[in-house]
Amino acid sequence: MRVFVTGGLGFIGSHTCVELLNAGYDVAVLDNLSNSDKSVVDRIEQIAGRKIIFFEGDVRERTCIQVAFTKFSPDAVIHFAGLKAVGDSVQQPLRYYNWNVAASITLFQVMAETNVKTLVFSSSATVYGHPATTLINESSPIMPTSPYGHSKAMIEQILADMVNADSTWRIARLRYFNPAGAHKSGLLGECPKGTPSNLMPYIAQVAAGKLPELKIFGGDYNTPDGTGVRDYIHVMDLADGHVAALTYLGQQAGLITVNFGTGCGYSVLEMVLAVERISGKKVPYRIVERRTGDAEECVADVSKAMSLLGWNARYGLDEICCDLLKWETNQFRQATVI
């Protein structure tokens, strides 16, 4: 099978490309390099020992997708491309709806026109908003609280409508909780441009001395230590989940919706302590005001992923921290040499 990956040089996309190659798929990537780097192509190929086809372009541009489809002739698409920072989306809603919703519609139209009807979509637990229960399953109410979350919910609805109109579509909507970690080789990880918007790369950069301190958004939540609680999933577990979803879609038409997490929540301060314990370094932090749109506690019920896809998370908190710190150390060394 030939798999076309949008945003495939980003954090989750790049690790998924490695797993796809390891599973025997042929892979092509479309990425505009807005939050990634072309050197990731070499890193993916070095780890997997196989080549990918890279198209530099924007998923918002129909012609880019059409040209790539003509040259690669994909059997399936995994759609990662888009913007992902909750706080930024509150400040720039139109940008988020353009990059996420409008771009996705363009991609889906080209897929329909070329009869490529197998799709794995990168959604998010932010579609649940502020859940009424600690453990969230796929039937929990969809009540996003930020433009980013709304954009993911909108795309999910579009996909449901597509399947209702045409039952030959094969679509998986994967709702991620909090991806973290890096490839165990230390060659591949999250490399955000500017100050990280996600907690774990932020903590790791403070521990590595790249940033002076960690800002913790909110210390007055109704949690054991007052900081927000999240379900952190190792990026390689998440990558493996995409391969499992693709395998499932090869056997079954229709629409599935699946949570990807571990079923275990950790607070921000617990994550700080874990990094300090494993790195042996202090992580200075300062508690500041809450961010608009952030939920208090978000933990996945992953029973559906286990029963439907035969998938479960293999890595725990220590592996997340160890692999992330190895990646950040390698990045620091490279920057020093340069």
C-alpha positions in Angstrom: 0.0 0.0 0.0 1.1 3.5 -0.8 0.4 6.0 1.9 0.4 9.8 1.4 1.2 11.7 4.7 0.3 15.4 5.0 2.4 17.2 7.6 4.7 14.2 7.6 7.8 16.0 8.7 6.2 17.3 11.9 6.4 15.6 15.3 3.8 12.9 15.1 3.9 12.7 11.3 7.7 11.9 11.2 7.5 9.2 13.8 4.5 7.7 12.0 6.4 7.7 8.7 9.1 5.6 10.4 6.5 3.0 11.6 4.9 3.0 8.2 8.2 2.2 6.5 9.0 -0.4 9.1 5.6 -2.0 8.4 6.4 -2.2 4.6 4.3 0.7 3.3 5.6 3.0 0.6 5.4 6.6 1.9 5.2 10.1 0.4 5.1 13.3 2.5 3.6 16.7 1.7 4.8 19.4 4.1 5.2 23.1 3.8 8.0 23.2 6.4 6.2 25.9 8.5 6.9 24.0 11.7 9.4 21.4 10.5 12.7 21.1 8.6 13.6 19.2 5.5 16.5 17.5 7.4 13.8 15.3 9.0 13.5 13.4 5.6 17.1 12.2 6.1 16.4 11.3 9.8 13.4 9.2 8.9 15.3 7.4 6.2 18.3 6.8 8.4 16.1 5.2 11.1 13.9 3.1 8.8 16.6 2.2 6.2 14.2 3.1 3.5 13.4 6.1 1.3 10.4 8.3 1.3 9.2 10.7 -1.5 9.0 14.3 -0.3 6.8 17.0 -1.8 7.3 20.5 -0.5 4.0 22.2 -0.6 0.9 23.3 1.2 -2.2 21.2 1.8 -4.3 24.4 1.3 -3.2 24.5 -2.3 -5.3 22.1 -4.5 -2.6 22.1 -7.2 0.1 20.8 -4.8 -2.1 17.9 -3.8 -3.1 17.1 -7.3 0.5 17.1 -8.6 1.6 14.9 -5.7 -1.3 12.5 -6.2 -0.5 12.2 -9.9 3.2 11.4 -9.2 2.7 9.1 -6.2 -0.8 7.5 -6.8 -1.6 6.9 -3.1 -3.9 4.2 -1.8 -4.5 5.9 1.5 -3.9 9.3 3.3 -2.9 10.1 6.8 -3.7 13.8 7.5 -1.6 15.5 10.1 -1.1 18.9 8.5 -2.5 21.9 10.4 -2.0 24.3 13.3 -2.2 22.9 16.9 -1.7 25.5 19.6 -4.8 26.1 21.8 -3.6 29.5 23.0 -2.7 30.8 19.5 -6.0 29.7 18.1 -7.8 31.9 20.6 -5.8 34.9 19.3 -5.9 33.9 15.6 -9.2 32.0 15.0 -9.5 32.8 11.3 -5.9 31.5 10.7 -6.8 28.2 12.4 -10.1 27.7 10.5 -8.2 28.4 7.3 -5.2 26.1 7.9 -7.2 23.3 9.5 -10.8 23.3 8.2 -10.5 24.9 4.7 -7.3 23.0 4.0 -8.9 19.7 5.0 -11.8 20.3 2.7 -9.4 20.9 -0.2 -7.6 17.6 0.6 -10.9 15.6 0.8 -12.1 17.0 -2.4 -9.0 15.9 -4.3 -9.2 12.5 -2.6 -12.8 12.1 -3.8 -11.9 13.2 -7.3 -9.1 10.6 -7.5 -11.1 7.9 -5.8 -8.6 7.7 -2.8 -11.1 6.9 -0.1 -9.0 5.6 2.8 -8.2 8.2 5.4 -6.7 8.4 8.9 -7.4 11.8 10.4 -5.3 13.4 13.2 -7.9 14.7 15.6 -7.6 15.7 19.3 -9.0 15.2 22.8 -9.6 19.0 22.7 -12.9 18.2 21.0 -14.2 17.1 24.4 -13.6 20.6 26.0 -14.1 20.5 29.7 -15.4 16.9 30.3 -17.8 16.2 33.1 -15.9 12.9 33.9 -12.3 12.3 34.5 -12.1 9.3 32.2 -13.2 10.2 28.7 -14.6 7.7 26.1 -15.5 8.3 22.5 -19.2 8.8 23.2 -18.4 11.7 25.6 -20.0 15.0 24.5 -18.2 17.1 21.9 -17.9 20.6 23.5 -14.6 22.2 22.4 -13.6 25.5 24.2 -11.1 26.9 21.7 -11.0 27.6 18.0 -8.4 24.8 17.7 -10.8 22.3 19.3 -13.7 23.6 17.2 -11.6 23.2 14.0 -11.0 19.5 14.8 -14.7 19.0 15.7 -15.7 20.6 12.4 -13.5 18.3 10.4 -14.8 15.3 12.3 -18.3 16.3 11.4 -17.3 16.8 7.7 -15.9 13.3 7.7 -19.0 11.8 9.2 -21.1 13.5 6.6 -18.9 12.2 3.8 -19.3 8.6 5.0 -23.1 9.1 5.3 -23.2 10.3 1.7 -20.9 7.6 0.4 -20.4 4.4 2.3 -17.3 3.4 0.3 -15.2 5.8 2.4 -12.9 4.2 5.0 -12.1 6.7 7.7 -10.5 6.7 11.1 -10.8 9.7 13.4 -8.1 9.4 16.0 -8.4 11.6 19.1 -5.0 12.1 20.6 -4.5 13.0 24.2 -1.0 14.4 24.9 1.8 13.1 22.6 5.3 13.3 24.1 8.7 11.6 24.0 10.9 11.0 21.0 12.4 8.1 18.9 14.7 6.0 21.1 17.6 6.6 18.7 17.7 10.3 19.6 17.6 11.2 15.9 13.9 12.2 15.8 11.8 14.3 18.1 9.7 17.4 18.5 11.5 20.5 17.3 9.1 23.5 17.6 10.1 26.8 16.2 10.2 29.4 18.9 8.9 28.7 22.5 7.2 25.3 22.6 3.4 25.3 23.0 3.4 21.8 24.4 4.5 21.0 28.0 7.1 18.3 27.6 9.4 19.9 25.0 9.1 23.1 27.1 10.2 21.2 30.3 13.0 19.4 28.4 14.3 22.7 27.0 14.5 24.2 30.4 16.2 21.1 31.8 18.7 21.3 28.9 19.4 25.0 29.6 17.9 26.3 26.4 15.1 28.2 28.3 15.5 29.9 31.7 12.3 28.7 33.3 9.0 26.9 32.7 5.7 28.8 32.8 2.9 26.7 34.3 -0.5 28.0 33.2 -2.7 27.7 36.2 -2.0 26.5 39.7 -5.5 26.7 41.1 -7.3 23.8 39.4 -9.3 21.3 41.4 -6.5 18.7 41.1 -4.2 17.2 43.9 -1.5 19.8 43.3 -3.5 22.6 41.6 -2.0 22.1 38.1 -3.7 20.6 35.1 -3.8 16.8 34.6 -3.2 15.2 31.2 -2.8 11.7 29.7 0.7 11.6 28.1 1.2 9.1 25.4 4.6 8.2 23.9 4.8 9.3 20.3 6.0 5.9 19.2 2.9 4.3 20.7 0.8 6.9 18.8 2.7 6.2 15.6 2.0 2.5 16.0 -1.7 3.3 16.5 -1.8 4.9 13.1 -0.5 1.7 11.5 -3.1 -0.3 13.4 -5.9 2.0 12.2 -4.7 1.7 8.6 -4.7 -2.0 8.9 -8.2 -2.0 10.3 -9.4 0.3 7.4 -8.0 -2.2 4.9 -10.5 -4.7 6.2 -13.5 -2.6 7.0 -15.3 0.3 5.2 -17.1 3.1 7.2 -16.1 5.4 10.0 -14.4 4.7 13.3 -13.5 7.1 16.1 -10.8 6.1 18.6 -9.1 7.6 21.6 -5.3 7.3 21.8 -3.9 7.7 25.3 -2.7 5.5 28.2 -5.7 5.8 30.6 -3.4 7.3 33.2 -3.2 11.1 34.1 -0.3 13.1 35.4 -0.2 16.7 36.6 2.1 19.3 35.3 4.1 19.3 38.5 4.3 15.5 38.4 5.8 15.7 34.9 8.3 18.3 36.1 9.4 16.1 39.0 9.7 13.1 36.6 12.1 15.0 34.3 14.1 16.3 37.3 14.4 12.7 38.6 15.6 11.2 35.3 17.8 14.1 34.2 19.3 14.9 37.6 18.7 18.6 36.9 16.3 21.2 38.4 13.6 22.6 36.3 12.8 26.2 37.5 9.2 27.1 37.0 6.8 29.9 37.7 3.0 29.5 37.9 1.1 32.1 35.8 -2.5 32.7 34.9 -4.5 30.0 33.2 -4.7 29.9 29.4 -8.1 30.3 27.8 -9.4 27.0 26.5 -7.3 24.7 28.7 -9.2 21.9 30.4 -8.6 21.0 34.0 -8.2 17.2 33.6 -8.2 15.0 30.5 -7.6 11.2 30.6 -8.5 8.7 27.9 -10.6 5.7 28.1 -8.6 3.5 25.7 -10.7 0.3 25.8 -12.1 0.9 22.3 -8.6 1.1 20.8 -7.8 -2.2 22.5 -10.9 -4.0 21.4 -11.2 -2.6 17.9 -7.6 -2.2 16.8 -5.8 -4.6 19.1 -3.7 -1.6 20.2 -2.4 -0.5 23.6 0.3 1.8 24.9 3.6 0.0 25.5 5.6 2.9 27.0 5.3 4.6 30.3 6.3 7.9 31.9 10.0 7.0 32.3 10.4 6.0 28.7 8.7 9.3 27.6 11.1 11.3 29.7 14.3 9.3 28.9 13.7 9.4 25.1 12.7 13.1 25.2 15.8 14.1 27.2 18.1 12.0 24.8 16.6 13.9 21.9 17.0 17.3 23.5 20.6 16.5 24.5 21.4 15.5 20.9 19.9 18.8 19.7 21.9 20.8 22.2 25.1 19.1 21.1 24.5 19.7 17.5 23.7 23.4 18.1 26.9 23.7 20.1 29.0 22.2 17.3 27.4 24.5 14.7 
